Structure formats: structure tokens, C-alpha cells
Amino acid sequence: MRPPGRARPDVLAFDGPDGAMRTLLDGLRTLGFEIDEVHDLAGMRAAFFRSGGHRTLLLGPGLSPALAARASADLLAIDPELRVLAFGEHPRGTLPAAVARLQAHHPATRGALAAVLRWF
């Protein structure tokens, strides 16, 4: 559990097995963002509850649409104000309406970093 008075971490990054968000996460860390990185649904839930929540959930492009939808729906049900940003192709209707899709960017590009920073 996070000590009283300490803010929630900035980002919970749910990356696929390909580690496609490595460049993006390194860029965010360089800018001072606190990031919890996970690679499966159980790890995502554990990190979210252990930290007392996050400001933003980043979903990597390597996640299946079904897994991305489940992850975002699970955490939005707990924290409706959570910002959720999803990389990759997701057919219409697979992600909750509150999820911002960053399909025009690959997380290994500077454009992706700029797109994510607009949400902070």
C-alpha cells in the first residue's frame, strides 16, 4: 500500500510480450513519470491495487483486442476517472467508449510520446 499523502503513480503500462512500449516508457521515465509496468491481467490488477490506483492506463499494441477491452473495463469499473490510452488496432465497439485510441502512432516513435504527453 502507498504511504498516506503520497500521490498515485502516473502510469500503469500493460505491455504485450513483445515489449513494444519500451521506448515510450523510457521516454516518460526520463521526463520524471512514475510507471508501473505489467505484462498480464493478474499483474495489472495487483499493481493497481498495491499502488492505490494510477492516473493513466497505457495498453500496448501487442495486446489482443479482447484482453485490452477486459483490462480497461475492469479498471474503469473501479475508477471511472482513470485515463486509458490504447495503442494498436481495436475494432469499433471492442473498447469502452472512455478509452482513447492512439492507432496513428507506434509507441516506439517520438510522435507517440508527444501524443501521450497531451493527456497529462
N, C-alpha and C positions, 0 to 999 in steps of 0.2 A: 504494500500500500504506500502511496505517496505521502510524504510528511505534510502535516497541516500547513496551509499557507503557500505551498508550492504549486505553481501553475501546472495545468495539464501539458503533457508533451505536445509538440506541434503536429507531428505526423505519425500515423501508423501506416507503414508501407507493406502491402500484401503483394509480394512479387512472385512470379511463377518460377518454375525450376530453372528457367534459362537465365535468370538474374538480369533481365533486360533493363531494370531501373537503376543499376549500379551507378552509372554516370550521373543521373539525375540526383540520386540520394547523396552522392559525394559532393555535388554542387550545393545542395541545400545545407549539408553539414558545414561546408566551408563558409556559408553565409550565417552560420550560428543556429540553425534549426535543430531542435531535438527530435530524433527519429527513432522509433521502434520498428524494426524490420522483422517480418514473419514470412513463412513460406507455406503455411497450411491453415485451414479453418480453425482447428483447435488452438494453434499458436496465436492466431489473430484474436480469438476470444480471450485467451489467457492474458495476453499483453494489454488488451483493452481494459479488462477488469483490474489487473495488477496496477496499472498506472492511474486508475480513476478516470479514464476516458482520454480522448485525443481531440484536437481541433479539426483535423483533416484525415480522411482515409484515402490513400492512393492505391488504386487497383492496377496492377501491371498488365501489360498486353499478353503475357503468357497464360493468363487465367482463362479457363473456359467461360463462355457467357453464363452458364448455369452456376458456376462457382462464384463468379463476380456478383451475380444477382443475389445469391444466398448471403454472401458476406455483407453486401451493402444493406440488404433488407434487415438482417439480424441486428446490425449496429444502429441503423436508423430507427428501429423499433425501440431501442434503449435510449438513444439520444437523437431526437428529430432535428436538432440544430447542427449535427455533425456535417461538415462539408465532405462530399465524396466526389473524387475525380477518377475517372476510368480511362485508361489507355486501351487501345485495341479496338477491334471491330465487335460491336454488340448489336444484334438485330433489334429493330424497334420493338419496344414492349418488353424486352428481357430485363432491363434495369429499372429500378424505381425512378419515378419522374424527378426526384430530387438529385439524381446523380448527373454531374456534368461530364459529358463525353469529350475526350481530347483525342479524337480519331485523326486529326490532321497532323499530329506530332508523334514522333517516336521518342521515348524517354531518354535516348542516348544523344539527343540533339540539344543545342542551346535554346532553340525555339521552345522545347518542352519545358525547360527551366523557366523561361520567361512566362509561358502560359500558366504554370503552376504558381509562380510568384504573384500573378494578378489576383489570385484567390486569397492572398494574405493581407 
